[in-house]
Amino acid sequence: DTTVPTVSSIAVTGVTSGSYGTAATYVVIVTASETLENEPDLTLEGGTVGDGVGSVSDTVWTYTFTPTSADQAVTINVEAGDITDAAGNDNTATPTQFAFTHDATVPTMTITSSTVDSGDTTNDATIALAFTSSESTSNLIEGDITLSGGTLSNFAGSGAAYTATFTPSAEAATSILIAADKFTDAAGNQNSASNTFAWTYDSTALSITIASSTSGVT
């Protein structure tokens, strides 16, 4: 037997090479062209694996991969010389690589205003709002915003930055927020709930009444 073994494929369950993954751990599947003497040696970036487990006459080997951090670029390689068949032939092919981005961090959202501070009471007819996400998102829409005491207009933005104008519907306390699970980041992680921006609209002018307690004076 002088035929060198080759790696037919490297796969990661639930992930496509070049895309995103969000799992705490992943199953890596290495498929060889023939029965191997020992488990393939994997060259890793971004995580660790346990011992490989062989199956199907030791042509298919599985590993559990654990990322090193919540946000991590991952590569899994089988390089030349990393697999050996029963006859002692080593693979000589160029590296076979599987790469993806591990992203387990949920996006957050912060609501602010350049017109007023949260908690203020003012007589502004409208206030400008800014919505800032911790990560870029492509599916935040105006309908994701929960309003109390007013309406939104001029909603615009993209990526991680959005703006809108809030108009109160009456003199009263108002609030603006985005609940959890309304939008996602590129990896599909759903957002956590934003802060609640609170503002009270009061347009009633102050009036003063002058009176006297002296008898006969009006």
Salt bridges, closest charged atoms under 4 A:
none
